[in-house]
Amino acid sequence: MDNNLTLPFTEEEYMALARQKYQDLKALKNKPTFYDYEKSFEEIWQDLGRQVLEKSLSQVPADRRKKKDDDSFW
């Protein structure tokens, strides 16, 4: 694996995101059924994954449909 990988956010920023979700993970023990536990667990991890992906790519634009035009000719 390439050790020269640079992320646009620091380890501290990642840990802050993970810390936010840690409390949600701890609260899962209060779920009445395994189905509720599993459903909430999946939502927490998907949300964390989405946040990390968005931070590692770039800022999400206000209009997700708008495309960037790098070619100034047009």
C-alpha positions in Angstrom: 0.0 0.0 0.0 1.2 3.5 -0.8 2.4 5.3 2.4 2.5 8.6 0.5 -1.3 9.0 0.5 -2.3 12.4 1.7 -5.8 13.1 2.8 -7.4 16.6 2.8 -8.2 16.2 6.5 -6.1 15.3 9.5 -6.2 12.3 11.8 -7.6 14.6 14.5 -10.5 15.6 12.2 -11.2 12.0 11.5 -11.1 11.1 15.1 -13.6 14.0 15.9 -16.0 12.5 13.3 -15.6 9.0 14.9 -16.0 10.4 18.4 -19.4 11.9 17.4 -20.6 8.5 16.3 -19.1 6.7 19.4 -21.9 8.0 21.6 -24.5 6.7 19.1 -22.8 3.3 19.1 -22.9 3.2 22.9 -26.6 4.0 22.9 -27.4 1.0 20.7 -27.4 -1.3 23.8 -30.8 0.3 24.7 -32.4 -1.0 21.5 -35.3 -3.5 22.3 -34.7 -5.9 19.5 -31.8 -7.1 17.5 -33.5 -5.8 14.3 -33.6 -2.3 15.7 -29.9 -2.6 16.9 -28.8 -3.8 13.4 -30.8 -1.1 11.6 -29.4 1.7 13.8 -25.8 0.2 13.6 -25.9 0.3 9.8 -27.2 3.8 9.7 -24.5 5.0 12.0 -21.7 3.4 9.9 -23.2 4.6 6.6 -23.4 8.1 7.9 -19.8 8.1 9.2 -18.6 6.6 5.9 -20.5 9.3 3.9 -18.9 12.1 6.0 -15.4 10.7 5.6 -15.9 10.2 1.9 -17.2 13.7 1.4 -14.3 15.2 3.5 -11.7 13.2 1.6 -13.0 14.2 -1.8 -13.8 17.9 -1.4 -16.5 20.2 -0.3 -20.0 19.2 -1.5 -21.4 21.9 -3.8 -24.7 23.6 -3.0 -26.2 22.3 -6.2 -25.2 18.7 -6.7 -26.3 18.8 -10.3 -24.0 21.7 -11.3 -20.9 20.6 -13.2 -17.6 22.3 -13.3 -16.4 23.6 -16.6 -12.6 23.5 -16.6 -12.4 24.3 -20.3 -12.6 28.2 -20.6 -12.9 27.9 -24.3 -16.6 27.1 -24.1 
